[in-house]
């Protein structure tokens, strides 16, 4: 960041008085610009014991499979973001059952949240950012073709919980590869 979004003056990267972390601070108006982690929110959509996955039509990981998820927008809740991303990427409507996993990824300043979700019906289709959508039986999940470690971890935890017939909440932190 070079310029203040409030007044347009230059900013300095320093620890403001009363803080402990370096921030971008406007040299003219004193505005402190906080840059915080981004939330990626999505669902684990299930229809008749099968999980809906999307093959990505965009980078990163073009052509790889993922759960429907994306960046949370301003002025929406995490639940709203999860449902919206599922509609946008898989053209599917879901009922959220509960928050299932939170995966912290500090080295890229992201937090990934996945909700368990039940599909309203079997209708789905690729959205603008998706090449293909498909329901996978548990034994068909393309583990070697999953786009992100957070998705792989979430799916593994989901399958473990399903085998125990008890779903819990899971929190994890991924280190750089």
N, CA, C and O atoms as a DFTB+ gen file, in Angstrom:
708 C
 N C O
     1  1       0.852      -1.168       0.000
     2  2       0.000       0.000       0.000
     3  2       0.899       1.232       0.000
     4  3       1.825       1.334       0.804
     5  1       0.621       2.161      -0.902
     6  2       1.432       3.373      -0.998
     7  2       0.672       4.634      -0.606
     8  3       1.259       5.594      -0.107
     9  1      -0.652       4.624      -0.838
    10  2      -1.437       5.834      -0.621
    11  2      -2.649       5.558       0.251
    12  3      -3.219       4.467       0.226
    13  1      -3.026       6.552       1.012
    14  2      -4.167       6.473       1.909
    15  2      -5.467       6.488       1.108
    16  3      -5.656       7.344       0.244
    17  1      -6.355       5.551       1.393
    18  2      -7.640       5.519       0.693
    19  2      -8.604       6.578       1.229
    20  3      -9.659       6.803       0.637
    21  1      -8.258       7.227       2.334
    22  2      -9.097       8.283       2.894
    23  2      -8.768       9.650       2.295
    24  3      -9.663      10.385       1.878
    25  1      -7.454       9.990       2.254
    26  2      -7.079      11.337       1.792
    27  2      -6.123      11.353       0.603
    28  3      -5.898      12.410       0.014
    29  1      -5.561      10.213       0.241
    30  2      -4.670      10.140      -0.921
    31  2      -3.209      10.418      -0.640
    32  3      -2.384      10.312      -1.548
    33  1      -2.861      10.773       0.589
    34  2      -1.459      11.045       0.936
    35  2      -0.689       9.719       1.042
    36  3      -1.283       8.641       1.045
    37  1       0.618       9.819       1.127
    38  2       1.442       8.618       1.254
    39  2       1.277       8.000       2.642
    40  3       0.939       8.684       3.608
    41  1       1.520       6.701       2.716
    42  2       1.446       5.989       3.984
    43  2       2.812       5.434       4.349
    44  3       3.665       5.212       3.490
    45  1       2.997       5.216       5.632
    46  2       4.206       4.590       6.157
    47  2       3.812       3.260       6.785
    48  3       2.696       3.096       7.278
    49  1       4.739       2.321       6.758
    50  2       4.500       1.026       7.401
    51  2       5.222       1.063       8.737
    52  3       6.446       0.951       8.801
    53  1       4.431       1.224       9.825
    54  2       5.011       1.359      11.163
    55  2       4.013       0.896      12.220
    56  3       2.838       0.673      11.930
    57  1       4.497       0.759      13.430
    58  2       3.636       0.378      14.548
    59  2       2.990       1.642      15.091
    60  3       3.680       2.512      15.621
    61  1       1.655       1.754      14.964
    62  2       0.984       2.939      15.507
    63  2       1.017       2.939      17.041
    64  3       1.137       1.884      17.664
    65  1       0.911       4.104      17.628
    66  2       0.895       4.220      19.081
    67  2      -0.253       3.379      19.642
    68  3      -1.378       3.451      19.149
    69  1       0.034       2.590      20.662
    70  2      -0.972       1.753      21.296
    71  2      -1.183       0.410      20.610
    72  3      -2.016      -0.383      21.050
    73  1      -0.449       0.147      19.549
    74  2      -0.583      -1.123      18.827
    75  2       0.687      -1.929      19.036
    76  3       1.641      -1.437      19.639
    77  1       0.709      -3.155      18.547
    78  2       1.909      -3.987      18.656
    79  2       2.379      -4.509      17.311
    80  3       3.449      -5.109      17.210
    81  1       1.564      -4.278      16.262
    82  2       1.916      -4.750      14.930
    83  2       2.078      -3.585      13.968
    84  3       1.415      -2.557      14.101
    85  1       2.962      -3.757      13.005
    86  2       3.143      -2.725      11.978
    87  2       1.899      -2.663      11.091
    88  3       1.359      -3.693      10.686
    89  1       1.462      -1.466      10.801
    90  2       0.290      -1.215       9.951
    91  2       0.658      -0.123       8.955
    92  3       1.667       0.564       9.117
    93  1      -0.165       0.032       7.927
    94  2      -0.006       1.175       7.034
    95  2      -0.727       2.352       7.679
    96  3      -1.926       2.285       7.949
    97  1       0.019       3.438       7.924
    98  2      -0.518       4.615       8.600
    99  2      -0.308       5.825       7.690
   100  3       0.786       6.036       7.166
   101  1      -1.361       6.613       7.510
   102  2      -1.276       7.795       6.666
   103  2      -0.409       8.851       7.337
   104  3      -0.602       9.182       8.507
   105  1       0.542       9.371       6.585
   106  2       1.442      10.389       7.106
   107  2       0.741      11.741       7.267
   108  3       1.235      12.607       7.988
   109  1      -0.392      11.928       6.613
   110  2      -1.088      13.220       6.668
   111  2      -2.281      13.207       7.623
   112  3      -2.338      14.017       8.548
   113  1      -3.229      12.300       7.412
   114  2      -4.459      12.324       8.230
   115  2      -4.407      11.370       9.417
   116  3      -5.270      11.433      10.291
   117  1      -3.407      10.484       9.466
   118  2      -3.252       9.571      10.587
   119  2      -4.106       8.309      10.514
   120  3      -4.075       7.495      11.437
   121  1      -4.869       8.129       9.433
   122  2      -5.709       6.933       9.273
   123  2      -4.843       5.674       9.347
   124  3      -3.796       5.584       8.705
   125  1      -5.300       4.706      10.145
   126  2      -4.609       3.417      10.241
   127  2      -5.365       2.445       9.347
   128  3      -6.573       2.262       9.496
   129  1      -4.647       1.826       8.418
   130  2      -5.258       0.886       7.475
   131  2      -4.937      -0.537       7.926
   132  3      -3.789      -0.980       7.888
   133  1      -5.989      -1.242       8.356
   134  2      -5.846      -2.611       8.826
   135  2      -6.046      -3.554       7.648
   136  3      -7.033      -3.449       6.921
   137  1      -5.125      -4.455       7.466
   138  2      -5.242      -5.483       6.437
   139  2      -5.344      -6.807       7.186
   140  3      -4.404      -7.232       7.857
   141  1      -6.499      -7.449       7.059
   142  2      -6.799      -8.638       7.842
   143  2      -6.947      -9.865       6.947
   144  3      -7.084      -9.741       5.730
   145  1      -6.918     -11.054       7.560
   146  2      -7.072     -12.273       6.764
   147  2      -8.404     -12.311       6.014
   148  3      -9.383     -11.683       6.418
   149  1      -8.414     -13.057       4.923
   150  2      -9.618     -13.224       4.118
   151  2     -10.308     -14.530       4.499
   152  3      -9.658     -15.530       4.804
   153  1     -11.631     -14.497       4.475
   154  2     -12.426     -15.692       4.746
   155  2     -12.857     -16.335       3.440
   156  3     -13.410     -15.673       2.562
   157  1     -12.600     -17.625       3.322
   158  2     -13.102     -18.445       2.227
   159  2     -14.170     -19.336       2.852
   160  3     -13.903     -20.044       3.823
   161  1     -15.384     -19.300       2.292
   162  2     -16.507     -20.001       2.901
   163  2     -17.176     -20.901       1.872
   164  3     -17.355     -20.514       0.717
   165  1     -17.544     -22.109       2.301
   166  2     -18.182     -23.025       1.371
   167  2     -18.983     -24.091       2.082
   168  3     -19.222     -24.019       3.287
   169  1     -19.393     -25.086       1.309
   170  2     -20.226     -26.161       1.835
   171  2     -19.687     -27.527       1.448
   172  3     -18.873     -27.676       0.538
   173  1     -20.181     -28.521       2.184
   174  2     -20.022     -29.936       1.832
   175  2     -21.436     -30.382       1.456
   176  3     -22.169     -30.895       2.302
   177  1     -21.825     -30.187       0.187
   178  2     -23.199     -30.495      -0.206
   179  2     -23.397     -31.996      -0.413
   180  3     -22.638     -32.641      -1.136
   181  1     -24.422     -32.535       0.228
   182  2     -24.687     -33.971       0.166
   183  2     -26.082     -34.205      -0.403
   184  3     -27.047     -33.535      -0.037
   185  1     -26.159     -35.183      -1.316
   186  2     -27.434     -35.652      -1.855
   187  2     -27.387     -37.174      -1.866
   188  3     -26.567     -37.764      -2.569
   189  1     -28.248     -37.806      -1.103
   190  2     -28.351     -39.263      -1.040
   191  2     -26.991     -39.937      -0.877
   192  3     -26.606     -40.788      -1.678
   193  1     -26.278     -39.545       0.165
   194  2     -24.994     -40.146       0.535
   195  2     -23.852     -39.832      -0.437
   196  3     -22.773     -40.416      -0.329
   197  1     -24.077     -38.921      -1.380
   198  2     -23.015     -38.527      -2.310
   199  2     -22.681     -37.050      -2.104
   200  3     -23.534     -36.256      -1.707
   201  1     -21.433     -36.699      -2.380
   202  2     -20.934     -35.343      -2.166
   203  2     -20.765     -34.642      -3.507
   204  3     -20.203     -35.201      -4.449
   205  1     -21.256     -33.418      -3.578
   206  2     -21.158     -32.616      -4.800
   207  2     -19.819     -31.891      -4.838
   208  3     -19.486     -31.132      -3.928
   209  1     -19.055     -32.133      -5.900
   210  2     -17.783     -31.444      -6.108
   211  2     -17.839     -30.670      -7.421
   212  3     -18.633     -30.972      -8.311
   213  1     -16.970     -29.659      -7.516
   214  2     -16.885     -28.797      -8.699
   215  2     -15.472     -28.873      -9.273
   216  3     -14.492     -28.804      -8.532
   217  1     -15.371     -29.015     -10.588
   218  2     -14.062     -28.954     -11.253
   219  2     -13.818     -27.506     -11.633
   220  3     -14.616     -26.902     -12.350
   221  1     -12.710     -26.948     -11.148
   222  2     -12.436     -25.516     -11.292
   223  2     -12.164     -25.100     -12.739
   224  3     -11.432     -25.766     -13.471
   225  1     -12.780     -23.973     -13.128
   226  2     -12.569     -23.403     -14.464
   227  2     -11.625     -22.205     -14.407
   228  3     -11.387     -21.550     -15.421
   229  1     -11.086     -21.920     -13.218
   230  2     -10.198     -20.770     -13.033
   231  2      -8.977     -21.188     -12.224
   232  3      -8.977     -22.219     -11.550
   233  1      -7.953     -20.375     -12.307
   234  2      -6.786     -20.552     -11.444
   235  2      -7.105     -19.929     -10.092
   236  3      -7.950     -19.035     -10.038
   237  1      -6.486     -20.344      -9.012
   238  2      -5.498     -21.421      -8.990
   239  2      -6.169     -22.796      -9.071
   240  3      -7.348     -22.965      -8.760
   241  1      -5.372     -23.750      -9.497
   242  2      -5.785     -25.154      -9.572
   243  2      -6.857     -25.413     -10.625
   244  3      -7.782     -26.194     -10.400
   245  1      -6.731     -24.763     -11.762
   246  2      -7.616     -24.986     -12.909
   247  2      -7.692     -26.488     -13.216
   248  3      -6.665     -27.158     -13.320
   249  1      -8.911     -27.004     -13.359
   250  2      -9.113     -28.401     -13.721
   251  2      -9.167     -29.371     -12.556
   252  3      -9.452     -30.552     -12.752
   253  1      -8.898     -28.895     -11.348
   254  2      -8.936     -29.757     -10.177
   255  2     -10.302     -29.644      -9.497
   256  3     -11.027     -28.667      -9.683
   257  1     -10.631     -30.662      -8.710
   258  2     -11.919     -30.734      -8.020
   259  2     -11.858     -30.025      -6.672
   260  3     -10.821     -30.009      -6.008
   261  1     -12.985     -29.442      -6.283
   262  2     -13.075     -28.751      -5.000
   263  2     -14.510     -28.767      -4.499
   264  3     -15.442     -29.069      -5.245
   265  1     -14.665     -28.446      -3.258
   266  2     -15.992     -28.168      -2.720
   267  2     -16.396     -26.775      -3.180
   268  3     -15.522     -25.935      -3.390
   269  1     -17.691     -26.496      -3.346
   270  2     -18.082     -25.137      -3.716
   271  2     -17.756     -24.166      -2.577
   272  3     -18.252     -24.312      -1.460
   273  1     -16.922     -23.184      -2.877
   274  2     -16.476     -22.226      -1.860
   275  2     -15.858     -21.019      -2.555
   276  3     -15.486     -21.075      -3.727
   277  1     -15.760     -19.935      -1.807
   278  2     -15.124     -18.742      -2.340
   279  2     -15.038     -17.667      -1.276
   280  3     -15.439     -17.874      -0.131
   281  1     -14.515     -16.525      -1.663
   282  2     -14.307     -15.435      -0.722
   283  2     -15.627     -14.830      -0.276
   284  3     -16.532     -14.597      -1.077
   285  1     -15.710     -14.586       1.009
   286  2     -16.870     -13.940       1.607
   287  2     -16.913     -12.489       1.148
   288  3     -15.875     -11.834       1.046
   289  1     -18.095     -11.996       0.875
   290  2     -18.285     -10.598       0.463
   291  2     -18.609      -9.738       1.675
   292  3     -18.982     -10.250       2.731
   293  1     -18.464      -8.442       1.517
   294  2     -18.829      -7.503       2.561
   295  2     -20.342      -7.585       2.783
   296  3     -21.098      -7.862       1.852
   297  1     -20.765      -7.346       3.997
   298  2     -22.175      -7.258       4.388
   299  2     -22.939      -8.574       4.224
   300  3     -24.154      -8.560       4.025
   301  1     -22.241      -9.711       4.305
   302  2     -22.946     -10.986       4.330
   303  2     -22.399     -11.827       5.474
   304  3     -21.247     -11.672       5.881
   305  1     -23.228     -12.704       5.978
   306  2     -22.796     -13.620       7.028
   307  2     -22.047     -14.789       6.394
   308  3     -22.085     -14.977       5.178
   309  1     -21.368     -15.569       7.227
   310  2     -20.674     -16.739       6.685
   311  2     -21.674     -17.726       6.092
   312  3     -21.389     -18.355       5.073
   313  1     -22.844     -17.869       6.719
   314  2     -23.866     -18.777       6.187
   315  2     -24.373     -18.284       4.834
   316  3     -24.544     -19.079       3.910
   317  1     -24.610     -16.997       4.711
   318  2     -25.047     -16.435       3.426
   319  2     -23.983     -16.648       2.359
   320  3     -24.301     -16.985       1.218
   321  1     -22.727     -16.453       2.725
   322  2     -21.622     -16.643       1.780
   323  2     -21.552     -18.099       1.320
   324  3     -21.348     -18.366       0.136
   325  1     -21.719     -19.032       2.245
   326  2     -21.659     -20.458       1.902
   327  2     -22.766     -20.828       0.918
   328  3     -22.517     -21.508      -0.078
   329  1     -23.981     -20.380       1.198
   330  2     -25.093     -20.671       0.281
   331  2     -24.879     -19.993      -1.072
   332  3     -25.125     -20.607      -2.110
   333  1     -24.429     -18.747      -1.077
   334  2     -24.204     -18.012      -2.334
   335  2     -23.142     -18.701      -3.177
   336  3     -23.333     -18.894      -4.378
   337  1     -22.035     -19.071      -2.568
   338  2     -20.958     -19.725      -3.318
   339  2     -21.425     -21.065      -3.898
   340  3     -21.030     -21.432      -5.004
   341  1     -22.253     -21.784      -3.165
   342  2     -22.773     -23.057      -3.665
   343  2     -23.687     -22.826      -4.869
   344  3     -23.650     -23.585      -5.837
   345  1     -24.508     -21.773      -4.804
   346  2     -25.359     -21.427      -5.960
   347  2     -24.502     -20.986      -7.147
   348  3     -24.743     -21.412      -8.277
   349  1     -23.496     -20.131      -6.896
   350  2     -22.687     -19.597      -7.987
   351  2     -21.832     -20.669      -8.663
   352  3     -21.734     -20.695      -9.890
   353  1     -21.226     -21.535      -7.892
   354  2     -20.284     -22.501      -8.453
   355  2     -20.927     -23.800      -8.914
   356  3     -20.436     -24.445      -9.840
   357  1     -22.033     -24.187      -8.266
   358  2     -22.644     -25.483      -8.582
   359  2     -24.124     -25.376      -8.941
   360  3     -24.774     -26.393      -9.181
   361  1     -24.662     -24.163      -8.981
   362  2     -26.096     -23.961      -9.283
   363  2     -26.976     -24.855      -8.422
   364  3     -28.018     -25.332      -8.871
   365  1     -26.551     -25.078      -7.184
   366  2     -27.282     -25.948      -6.264
   367  2     -27.795     -25.131      -5.086
   368  3     -27.155     -24.177      -4.644
   369  1     -28.943     -25.517      -4.597
   370  2     -29.530     -24.894      -3.417
   371  2     -29.409     -25.866      -2.260
   372  3     -29.737     -27.047      -2.381
   373  1     -28.931     -25.346      -1.131
   374  2     -28.667     -26.202       0.014
   375  2     -29.292     -25.642       1.287
   376  3     -29.585     -24.453       1.408
   377  1     -29.480     -26.566       2.231
   378  2     -29.862     -26.202       3.592
   379  2     -28.642     -26.485       4.465
   380  3     -28.146     -27.611       4.501
   381  1     -28.166     -25.469       5.163
   382  2     -26.993     -25.646       6.011
   383  2     -27.380     -26.412       7.266
   384  3     -28.389     -26.120       7.909
   385  1     -26.550     -27.406       7.603
   386  2     -26.797     -28.241       8.770
   387  2     -25.993     -27.738       9.964
   388  3     -26.451     -27.826      11.103
   389  1     -24.813     -27.218       9.712
   390  2     -23.971     -26.694      10.783
   391  2     -22.559     -26.468      10.296
   392  3     -22.128     -27.050       9.300
   393  1     -21.840     -25.614      11.009
   394  2     -20.445     -25.362      10.670
   395  2     -19.647     -26.619      10.985
   396  3     -19.735     -27.157      12.089
   397  1     -18.867     -27.086      10.011
   398  2     -18.154     -28.347      10.164
   399  2     -16.661     -28.157      10.408
   400  3     -16.096     -28.775      11.310
   401  1     -16.020     -27.307       9.607
   402  2     -14.573     -27.154       9.772
   403  2     -14.136     -25.707       9.602
   404  3     -14.728     -24.918       8.864
   405  1     -13.064     -25.405      10.329
   406  2     -12.391     -24.111      10.191
   407  2     -10.910     -24.427      10.021
   408  3     -10.273     -24.984      10.915
   409  1     -10.379     -24.064       8.865
   410  2      -8.981     -24.361       8.562
   411  2      -8.224     -23.046       8.459
   412  3      -8.451     -22.248       7.549
   413  1      -7.317     -22.838       9.413
   414  2      -6.491     -21.632       9.430
   415  2      -5.293     -21.853       8.516
   416  3      -4.628     -22.887       8.587
   417  1      -5.024     -20.875       7.659
   418  2      -3.872     -20.968       6.752
   419  2      -3.087     -19.655       6.885
   420  3      -3.158     -18.792       6.010
   421  1      -2.339     -19.513       7.988
   422  2      -1.680     -18.243       8.291
   423  2      -0.692     -17.756       7.237
   424  3      -0.565     -16.550       7.029
   425  1       0.009     -18.670       6.569
   426  2       1.041     -18.243       5.618
   427  2       0.460     -17.569       4.376
   428  3       1.197     -16.918       3.636
   429  1      -0.849     -17.711       4.132
   430  2      -1.483     -16.966       3.031
   431  2      -2.603     -16.056       3.554
   432  3      -3.391     -15.512       2.781
   433  1      -2.653     -15.906       4.877
   434  2      -3.617     -15.009       5.537
   435  2      -5.056     -15.311       5.149
   436  3      -5.816     -14.412       4.790
   437  1      -5.425     -16.594       5.227
   438  2      -6.791     -17.016       4.937
   439  2      -7.304     -17.939       6.029
   440  3      -6.534     -18.620       6.707
   441  1      -8.622     -17.945       6.182
   442  2      -9.328     -18.891       7.028
   443  2     -10.424     -19.493       6.164
   444  3     -11.221     -18.763       5.575
   445  1     -10.473     -20.834       6.082
   446  2     -11.474     -21.533       5.275
   447  2     -12.518     -22.154       6.200
   448  3     -12.180     -22.917       7.105
   449  1     -13.791     -21.822       5.967
   450  2     -14.905     -22.349       6.744
   451  2     -15.785     -23.190       5.834
   452  3     -16.158     -22.752       4.746
   453  1     -16.117     -24.404       6.279
   454  2     -17.007     -25.275       5.501
   455  2     -18.189     -25.705       6.359
   456  3     -18.028     -26.159       7.492
   457  1     -19.376     -25.550       5.792
   458  2     -20.613     -25.973       6.434
   459  2     -21.049     -27.322       5.870
   460  3     -20.914     -27.574       4.672
   461  1     -21.574     -28.189       6.740
   462  2     -22.294     -29.367       6.256
   463  2     -23.572     -28.852       5.630
   464  3     -24.198     -27.929       6.152
   465  1     -23.964     -29.446       4.511
   466  2     -25.160     -28.963       3.813
   467  2     -25.891     -30.110       3.145
   468  3     -25.277     -31.050       2.639
   469  1     -27.203     -30.019       3.151
   470  2     -28.042     -30.976       2.444
   471  2     -28.623     -30.273       1.233
   472  3     -29.172     -29.176       1.339
   473  1     -28.497     -30.912       0.084
   474  2     -29.042     -30.333      -1.140
   475  2     -30.558     -30.434      -1.115
   476  3     -31.113     -31.441      -0.675
   477  1     -31.234     -29.375      -1.595
   478  2     -32.698     -29.356      -1.638
   479  2     -33.242     -30.397      -2.608
   480  3     -34.301     -30.980      -2.377
   481  1     -32.511     -30.627      -3.693
   482  2     -32.891     -31.623      -4.697
   483  2     -31.640     -31.986      -5.484
   484  3     -30.549     -31.512      -5.168
   485  1     -31.785     -32.806      -6.485
   486  2     -30.624     -33.292      -7.241
   487  2     -30.266     -32.391      -8.411
   488  3     -29.521     -32.813      -9.296
   489  1     -30.768     -31.175      -8.443
   490  2     -30.424     -30.292      -9.561
   491  2     -29.165     -29.489      -9.233
   492  3     -29.058     -28.860      -8.181
   493  1     -28.228     -29.532     -10.160
   494  2     -26.974     -28.796     -10.063
   495  2     -26.401     -28.692     -11.470
   496  3     -26.776     -29.451     -12.363
   497  1     -25.496     -27.751     -11.653
   498  2     -24.856     -27.534     -12.956
   499  2     -23.623     -26.681     -12.743
   500  3     -23.507     -26.016     -11.713
   501  1     -22.699     -26.683     -13.691
   502  2     -21.525     -25.828     -13.543
   503  2     -21.899     -24.345     -13.586
   504  3     -22.683     -23.914     -14.432
   505  1     -21.330     -23.581     -12.666
   506  2     -21.462     -22.127     -12.688
   507  2     -20.360     -21.536     -13.556
   508  3     -19.632     -22.267     -14.227
   509  1     -20.239     -20.224     -13.540
   510  2     -19.258     -19.522     -14.385
   511  2     -17.812     -19.903     -14.084
   512  3     -16.971     -19.874     -14.982
   513  1     -17.508     -20.258     -12.841
   514  2     -16.134     -20.587     -12.455
   515  2     -15.901     -22.096     -12.374
   516  3     -14.910     -22.548     -11.801
   517  1     -16.824     -22.870     -12.952
   518  2     -16.781     -24.322     -12.833
   519  2     -16.872     -24.985     -14.203
   520  3     -17.726     -24.631     -15.017
   521  1     -15.985     -25.952     -14.453
   522  2     -16.011     -26.713     -15.700
   523  2     -17.045     -27.818     -15.669
   524  3     -17.702     -28.104     -16.670
   525  1     -17.183     -28.448     -14.488
   526  2     -18.030     -29.632     -14.363
   527  2     -18.437     -29.772     -12.904
   528  3     -17.665     -29.438     -12.006
   529  1     -19.637     -30.260     -12.668
   530  2     -20.092     -30.603     -11.324
   531  2     -20.510     -32.066     -11.340
   532  3     -21.017     -32.578     -12.338
   533  1     -20.281     -32.727     -10.201
   534  2     -20.618     -34.152     -10.159
   535  2     -20.820     -34.602      -8.721
   536  3     -20.127     -34.153      -7.809
   537  1     -21.774     -35.490      -8.539
   538  2     -21.968     -36.137      -7.248
   539  2     -21.051     -37.355      -7.174
   540  3     -21.033     -38.186      -8.082
   541  1     -20.299     -37.452      -6.095
   542  2     -19.361     -38.553      -5.904
   543  2     -19.796     -39.420      -4.737
   544  3     -20.074     -38.912      -3.651
   545  1     -19.856     -40.725      -4.957
   546  2     -19.990     -41.654      -3.844
   547  2     -18.693     -41.559      -3.038
   548  3     -17.656     -41.163      -3.571
   549  1     -18.751     -41.913      -1.783
   550  2     -17.594     -41.747      -0.905
   551  2     -16.348     -42.432      -1.451
   552  3     -15.247     -41.892      -1.344
   553  1     -16.511     -43.604      -2.030
   554  2     -15.344     -44.338      -2.552
   555  2     -14.859     -43.799      -3.894
   556  3     -13.826     -44.247      -4.390
   557  1     -15.569     -42.857      -4.489
   558  2     -15.198     -42.296      -5.795
   559  2     -14.471     -40.955      -5.711
   560  3     -14.018     -40.438      -6.732
   561  1     -14.356     -40.396      -4.534
   562  2     -13.743     -39.063      -4.409
   563  2     -12.346     -39.084      -5.035
   564  3     -11.528     -39.938      -4.693
   565  1     -12.071     -38.152      -5.948
   566  2     -10.777     -38.136      -6.650
   567  2      -9.670     -37.470      -5.809
   568  3      -9.268     -36.337      -6.075
   569  1      -9.200     -38.189      -4.810
   570  2      -8.264     -37.628      -3.833
   571  2      -7.036     -37.003      -4.477
   572  3      -6.570     -35.962      -4.012
   573  1      -6.504     -37.597      -5.518
   574  2      -5.294     -37.067      -6.169
   575  2      -5.576     -35.880      -7.072
   576  3      -4.649     -35.263      -7.595
   577  1      -6.844     -35.558      -7.257
   578  2      -7.217     -34.441      -8.121
   579  2      -7.924     -33.326      -7.362
   580  3      -8.590     -32.491      -7.973
   581  1      -7.787     -33.301      -6.025
   582  2      -8.407     -32.237      -5.242
   583  2      -7.532     -30.986      -5.290
   584  3      -6.305     -31.068      -5.237
   585  1      -8.178     -29.842      -5.390
   586  2      -7.481     -28.582      -5.624
   587  2      -6.709     -28.064      -4.418
   588  3      -5.606     -27.541      -4.577
   589  1      -7.260     -28.197      -3.219
   590  2      -6.670     -27.520      -2.064
   591  2      -6.557     -28.464      -0.873
   592  3      -7.393     -29.348      -0.684
   593  1      -5.511     -28.265      -0.073
   594  2      -5.309     -29.089       1.117
   595  2      -6.447     -28.908       2.119
   596  3      -6.812     -29.855       2.816
   597  1      -7.012     -27.701       2.199
   598  2      -8.123     -27.476       3.136
   599  2      -9.341     -28.307       2.744
   600  3     -10.073     -28.778       3.615
   601  1      -9.563     -28.492       1.453
   602  2     -10.679     -29.312       0.962
   603  2     -10.408     -30.782       1.257
   604  3     -11.298     -31.490       1.726
   605  1      -9.212     -31.242       0.993
   606  2      -8.844     -32.628       1.269
   607  2      -8.993     -32.937       2.757
   608  3      -9.571     -33.961       3.124
   609  1      -8.481     -32.066       3.604
   610  2      -8.588     -32.258       5.046
   611  2     -10.048     -32.288       5.479
   612  3     -10.447     -33.162       6.249
   613  1     -10.839     -31.354       4.997
   614  2     -12.255     -31.290       5.363
   615  2     -12.989     -32.556       4.928
   616  3     -13.780     -33.106       5.695
   617  1     -12.737     -33.017       3.724
   618  2     -13.400     -34.235       3.249
   619  2     -12.982     -35.462       4.059
   620  3     -13.816     -36.317       4.358
   621  1     -11.715     -35.555       4.413
   622  2     -11.258     -36.691       5.227
   623  2     -11.933     -36.687       6.604
   624  3     -12.373     -37.727       7.095
   625  1     -12.005     -35.506       7.214
   626  2     -12.674     -35.395       8.513
   627  2     -14.165     -35.723       8.396
   628  3     -14.742     -36.368       9.272
   629  1     -14.771     -35.274       7.311
   630  2     -16.190     -35.542       7.070
   631  2     -16.439     -37.050       6.960
   632  3     -17.387     -37.573       7.546
   633  1     -15.590     -37.732       6.215
   634  2     -15.754     -39.182       6.042
   635  2     -15.507     -39.932       7.357
   636  3     -16.198     -40.905       7.657
   637  1     -14.521     -39.478       8.141
   638  2     -14.281     -40.095       9.451
   639  2     -15.497     -39.928      10.358
   640  3     -15.921     -40.877      11.019
   641  1     -16.054     -38.721      10.388
   642  2     -17.235     -38.467      11.220
   643  2     -18.424     -39.289      10.746
   644  3     -19.191     -39.804      11.559
   645  1     -18.576     -39.412       9.439
   646  2     -19.691     -40.179       8.884
   647  2     -19.590     -41.649       9.301
   648  3     -20.599     -42.272       9.630
   649  1     -18.374     -42.201       9.287
   650  2     -18.187     -43.592       9.712
   651  2     -18.575     -43.792      11.170
   652  3     -19.085     -44.849      11.539
   653  1     -18.335     -42.780      12.001
   654  2     -18.684     -42.853      13.430
   655  2     -20.140     -42.469      13.682
   656  3     -20.638     -42.594      14.800
   657  1     -20.818     -41.999      12.631
   658  2     -22.209     -41.532      12.748
   659  2     -22.343     -40.385      13.744
   660  3     -23.371     -40.237      14.404
   661  1     -21.299     -39.586      13.842
   662  2     -21.333     -38.413      14.725
   663  2     -20.493     -37.314      14.079
   664  3     -19.299     -37.491      13.837
   665  1     -21.127     -36.187      13.806
   666  2     -20.418     -35.061      13.198
   667  2     -20.074     -34.047      14.263
   668  3     -20.929     -33.630      15.044
   669  1     -18.813     -33.655      14.287
   670  2     -18.356     -32.638      15.223
   671  2     -17.852     -31.428      14.467
   672  3     -17.924     -31.370      13.239
   673  1     -17.346     -30.471      15.203
   674  2     -16.701     -29.295      14.608
   675  2     -15.201     -29.541      14.649
   676  3     -14.675     -30.037      15.645
   677  1     -14.511     -29.193      13.566
   678  2     -13.066     -29.432      13.487
   679  2     -12.330     -28.125      13.185
   680  3     -12.725     -27.359      12.305
   681  1     -11.275     -27.895      13.920
   682  2     -10.408     -26.749      13.648
   683  2      -9.003     -27.266      13.399
   684  3      -8.514     -28.137      14.118
   685  1      -8.360     -26.723      12.374
   686  2      -6.998     -27.143      12.039
   687  2      -6.221     -25.952      11.518
   688  3      -6.799     -24.953      11.090
   689  1      -4.915     -26.070      11.559
   690  2      -4.024     -25.067      10.992
   691  2      -3.081     -25.764      10.030
   692  3      -2.428     -26.747      10.382
   693  1      -3.016     -25.243       8.804
   694  2      -2.131     -25.816       7.791
   695  2      -0.846     -24.982       7.731
   696  3      -0.892     -23.755       7.643
   697  1       0.277     -25.659       7.779
   698  2       1.578     -25.014       7.613
   699  2       1.931     -24.988       6.133
   700  3       1.347     -25.732       5.345
   701  1       2.878     -24.140       5.747
   702  2       3.297     -24.152       4.331
   703  2       3.797     -25.532       3.952
   704  3       4.321     -26.263       4.793
   705  1       3.634     -25.888       2.684
   706  2       4.108     -27.203       2.200
   707  2       5.597     -27.304       2.324
   708  3       6.177     -28.331       1.969
